[in-house]
Amino acid sequence: MPTISTILAYLRYLNKSGTRHSVHSPFVYTLVDEVLKNNKPDEAFQRIRHLRNTLLNKTQQIEITDFGSGAMEKKYVFRFESVAKIVKKGSVSEKYGKVLFHLVQHFKPQTIIELGSSVGISTLYMALAKPDAKVYTIEGCTTKSEQASSNFRKLAANNIVQHIGRFDVVLPDLLPQVEKLDFAFVDGNHIYKATVSYFETLLKIAHNDTVFVFDDIHWSGGMEKAWNEICDNEQVTVSIDLFRMGIIFLNKQLSKQKFVIRF
Ligand SMILES: C[S@@+](CC[C@H](N)C(=O)[O-])C[C@H]1O[C@@H](n2cnc3c(N)ncnc32)[C@H](O)[C@@H]1O
């Protein structure tokens, strides 16, 4: 059930957003055409859809560690949840999974970091888009990570490296191993302070062509604040608000501009 603040955020988005024809940046115009409007079928979509449908029928209850939003401030809660519910509530939809897939095919990153694997649906969209890329994915909940591991095996996605632990604990150890970050998907612990801090940490290994994707940018007042602060960061040039997700570019050849695209 969307909250009043999400509904208001959506109305503001509708009011501000434009179509591809209102975009005067060749870079963003091409991105809309080749990524957002890309309807080319790919056999990976069929495989992920089949996996998702299987998981949506999985009534098996697993004990999960609920990080919720604000794991840095709260104690964790342990509880049982069905795999079906985890997927239904938290996994990326097919529409936005395809955005991740086409972004990866378009920008061809070699190294991808994901914060928040859950049972691995979004990880699979990125990993199958470019099997020679390496996808590092972090998940705090061990049982979800185990489920993800089994899903990666089912779809023969061999380019994924899983890390289990809290983002703020795992990331500092991971950075020296990764060295150069080409693509990041931040989808966990949706609170202001944490989101900005993950961005600042990831920036340390980013470069001119690194692409960042943030999920749930209008999910709460805190996430809106984090998104606006990230867009205003001096290293950021172009930002694209798709409402559910936000995309960030650091490319210095582009002039600083904020786009809100109807998607
Ligand atoms: C929305 S789900 C990720 C969904 C997944 N990206 C997908 O679309 O398939 C967010 C995940 O982040 C994990 N998480 C949240 N806060 C965390 C933290 N501080 N450290 C590690 N994991 C965290 C949760 O356990 C949850 O599985």
The ligand as an ORCA input file, in Angstrom:
! r2SCAN-3c Opt
* xyz 0 1
  C      14.926     -4.710     -1.547
  S      15.888     -6.059     -1.093
  C      16.923     -6.319     -2.520
  C      16.178     -6.841     -3.705
  C      17.055     -7.261     -4.841
  N      18.008     -6.227     -5.205
  C      16.210     -7.582     -6.047
  O      15.712     -6.630     -6.674
  O      16.041     -8.762     -6.364
  C      17.054     -5.358      0.016
  C      17.972     -6.369      0.652
  O      18.996     -5.677      1.314
  C      19.302     -6.364      2.514
  N      19.820     -5.353      3.478
  C      19.157     -4.261      3.950
  N      19.958     -3.526      4.739
  C      21.159     -4.158      4.762
  C      22.418     -3.860      5.374
  N      22.583     -2.767      6.110
  N      23.435     -4.715      5.155
  C      23.267     -5.825      4.387
  N      22.109     -6.155      3.787
  C      21.065     -5.322      3.949
  C      17.997     -6.978      2.978
  O      18.236     -8.130      3.756
  C      17.300     -7.264      1.654
  O      17.448     -8.607      1.275
*
